[in-house]
Amino acid sequence: MIRSTTRFANPLVYGVVATIIVLFVGGLAASHLTVRDGNAVSSMVEKVAVTEDRYAPAPQPKLEMNVPHGERVASQGSTSSAPSSSALAPLIARTAKVSLYVGNVDRTAAMLASIARRNDGDVFSSDISNGDGSTAEPNGTMEVRVPAQRFDAAMNAIARAGTVRERSTSAEDLTGDITDSDARLRNLRSTEADIRRIMARSGSVSQVMDAEMQLSQVREQIETLESDLKDMRTRVAYATIDIDLQAETASAPVSPTAASQIASAWHAALAALGGFTVGIIAFVLWVAVFVPYLLAAALVVWLLVRKLRPAFH
């Protein structure tokens, strides 16, 4: 009896042990699968993140249009700075006006043109009116430009071309304006380069259109500044001289001679005689027009006097 029980107990024990082993092995396998799946998911997430970072649009640099150059340099931490105006030679634009009495306007205008060319300059405008002397008032105006270093020599030569009636000079310091415009131009060109780098990268249509619009605005400002700088530098490099010419015969006072005085008196007397004659003729015409009325009035007075005379006697 005891032997039979032992025979049935051994398979039971073996089954229990086998079940425990199966459960243990299953648990190990499940945990291994869980870890492997977790690693796979993590790897996939990392791949997706890398892919998104790879194809995500690059960050756009901040566009700093119309920012003063000094502020831009400070914000970028750059050690370079624009040269101060105190370290630069002054940039002076010089202008002058000269009025001359001359003997012959045509010849003097040609002489002034020659003076301008001898001083490496040129005539920019010339307007001669009646310069041939056919009328009583020949005159003219000219505008010449000469290099700034030849300004004084040209002014002295122009003054010797006639009698100076009026002469004035003026100077304008453009150092600050040119320095500021140069700094703004460098800033705008840097902004233009930033925008072009943005346009070279992949992006949406709206981003490209926005960059193109900003680029157009920056280019317009750059062209305006370049034009202003060119004008200011030209004014500094070349001095402008405005010249007014007037013939001496038309300007200088003339003393009347004895003959001219007698002729003037004779003409005045003839004019007075003519006026007196016209006055007499006008009086006669007035009398002729009003004679009938005067006769009628005289007749009425005579009748009244004749009728009232017996009453007084």
Secondary structure as UniProt FT lines:
FT   HELIX           2..55
FT   TURN            65..66
FT   HELIX           69..76
FT   HELIX           85..87
FT   STRAND          92..102
FT   HELIX           105..118
FT   TURN            119..120
FT   STRAND          122..129
FT   TURN            131..132
FT   STRAND          139..147
FT   HELIX           148..150
FT   HELIX           151..159
FT   TURN            160..161
FT   STRAND          163..173
FT   HELIX           175..200
FT   HELIX           205..237
FT   STRAND          238..247
FT   HELIX           248..251
FT   HELIX           258..312
//
